[in-house]
Amino acid sequence: MLADPANLAVLGRASMELPPKKNETMNELSRWDPFRELEDMQHRLSSVLGRQTQRRHDGGRESITVAEWAPLVDISEDDKEYLIKAELPEVKKEEIKVTVENGVLVLSGERKLEREEKDRKHHRIERAYGSFGRSFALPEDADAEKVNAEFNDGVLKLHIAKSEAARPKQIEVKVS
């Protein structure tokens, strides 16, 4: 008999067994497996968030959930420009597309899955492949007409100039 999940404390225990009632006998002992419970909780969260859990070839669930792939970015600025650095390992320059429209910079592309070779057998593929997309709302002081991109060693650098009007100007104060 399982406890009502609504009455359980919010400590992550979703299936807590209650002790048997007066005239009931316990027919079965089960060993508590905390990893199984974590795996079940991960599966439930993944289904709520719309992510798929990987399946093993033997029909069991894989313990790792692979999310949709999106490149990681760092965003910084100085007084002249904004800089977006995106990690795009094993993505060819030709597979990357950068667009700016209506104040939104969109980075999209695709990382293709390696084909299995005759002499090589893949046992596990955890890295995500396929199409990706990231979008960034540009600040008001960004000049959408002055965006430059450079790609080197799997890192895409997007330089977005700040508009001249937004740059700080030093005004000389005269003493009279």
C-alpha positions in Angstrom: 0.0 0.0 0.0 1.5 3.3 -1.0 1.1 6.7 0.8 -0.7 9.5 -0.9 2.1 11.7 -2.5 0.1 14.9 -1.5 0.6 14.0 2.2 4.4 13.4 1.9 7.0 15.9 2.9 8.8 17.6 0.1 12.0 15.6 0.5 11.8 13.7 -2.8 10.3 10.5 -1.4 7.5 9.7 -3.8 6.8 6.1 -2.8 7.0 5.5 0.9 5.4 2.2 2.1 3.1 2.4 5.2 3.3 -0.3 7.9 0.8 -3.1 7.7 -2.6 -2.7 9.4 -3.6 -4.7 12.4 -4.8 -7.9 10.7 -2.5 -7.6 7.7 0.7 -9.6 7.3 3.7 -8.5 5.4 4.2 -11.1 2.6 7.1 -9.5 0.9 10.3 -7.7 1.8 11.8 -5.3 -0.6 15.2 -3.7 -0.5 15.3 0.1 -0.7 17.4 1.3 -3.6 18.0 5.0 -3.4 19.5 5.1 -7.0 16.3 3.5 -8.4 14.3 6.2 -6.7 16.5 9.0 -8.0 16.2 7.4 -11.5 12.4 7.2 -11.2 12.3 10.9 -10.0 14.5 11.9 -13.0 12.2 10.0 -15.3 9.1 11.8 -13.9 10.7 15.2 -14.1 11.9 14.5 -17.6 8.4 13.6 -18.7 7.0 16.8 -17.1 9.6 18.9 -18.9 9.0 17.1 -22.2 12.4 15.5 -22.4 12.9 11.9 -23.5 14.9 9.4 -21.4 17.3 7.2 -23.4 16.4 3.5 -23.8 18.8 0.6 -23.5 18.8 -2.1 -26.2 17.5 -4.6 -23.7 14.4 -2.5 -23.1 15.3 -1.0 -19.7 15.6 2.7 -19.1 19.0 4.3 -19.4 19.9 6.3 -16.3 21.0 9.4 -18.2 18.7 11.9 -19.8 20.1 13.7 -22.8 18.6 17.1 -23.3 18.2 18.9 -26.6 21.5 20.4 -27.5 22.2 24.1 -27.4 25.6 25.6 -27.5 26.9 27.2 -24.2 27.6 30.9 -24.4 29.5 33.6 -22.5 28.3 37.2 -22.9 30.4 40.2 -21.9 30.7 43.9 -22.8 33.1 46.7 -22.7 32.6 50.4 -23.6 32.7 49.7 -27.4 30.9 46.4 -27.9 29.1 43.3 -26.7 30.8 40.0 -27.1 29.1 36.6 -27.3 31.3 33.5 -27.3 29.5 30.3 -28.2 31.1 26.8 -27.9 30.5 24.8 -31.1 32.8 21.8 -31.0 32.9 19.7 -34.1 30.6 22.1 -36.0 31.8 23.3 -39.4 31.7 27.0 -40.2 29.4 26.2 -43.1 26.8 24.7 -40.7 26.5 27.9 -38.6 24.0 30.7 -39.4 23.8 34.1 -37.6 21.0 36.5 -38.3 19.8 39.7 -36.7 16.1 40.8 -37.2 13.9 43.1 -35.1 16.5 43.5 -32.3 17.0 39.7 -31.9 20.3 37.9 -32.8 19.7 34.3 -33.7 22.4 31.7 -33.8 21.5 28.4 -35.4 23.1 25.4 -37.1 23.6 21.7 -36.9 26.1 19.2 -35.5 26.0 16.0 -37.5 26.2 12.5 -36.0 29.2 10.5 -36.9 28.5 7.5 -39.0 29.4 4.1 -37.6 32.4 2.7 -39.3 32.9 -1.0 -40.3 35.8 -1.5 -37.8 34.3 0.6 -35.0 31.3 -0.2 -32.9 29.7 2.6 -30.7 28.8 1.5 -27.2 27.4 4.8 -25.9 26.7 8.1 -27.5 26.0 10.8 -24.9 26.9 14.0 -26.8 23.9 15.6 -28.4 23.6 16.0 -32.2 21.2 17.7 -34.5 19.9 21.2 -35.1 20.4 23.9 -32.5 19.2 27.4 -32.0 19.9 30.2 -29.5 18.3 33.7 -29.7 19.4 36.8 -27.8 17.5 40.1 -27.5 19.9 42.9 -28.3 20.1 45.8 -25.8 18.9 49.2 -27.0 22.4 50.5 -27.3 23.5 47.7 -29.6 24.0 48.5 -33.3 22.4 45.7 -35.2 24.1 46.9 -38.4 27.5 46.3 -37.0 27.7 42.6 -36.1 30.9 40.7 -36.9 31.6 37.0 -36.4 34.8 35.0 -36.2 35.1 31.2 -35.8 38.2 29.5 -34.5 39.0 26.3 -32.6 35.3 25.5 -32.1 34.5 28.9 -30.6 32.2 31.4 -32.4 32.8 35.0 -31.4 30.1 37.5 -32.2 31.1 41.2 -31.8 28.1 43.5 -31.6 29.2 47.2 -31.7 27.5 49.7 -29.4 25.9 52.7 -31.1 27.9 55.9 -31.1 25.2 57.8 -29.1 25.3 55.2 -26.3 29.1 55.4 -25.8 30.2 57.3 -22.8 31.7 60.7 -23.6 34.1 62.6 -21.4 33.2 66.2 -20.9 35.9 68.6 -19.8 34.9 70.8 -16.9 36.3 74.3 -17.1 37.0 76.2 -13.9 36.2 79.9 -14.1 
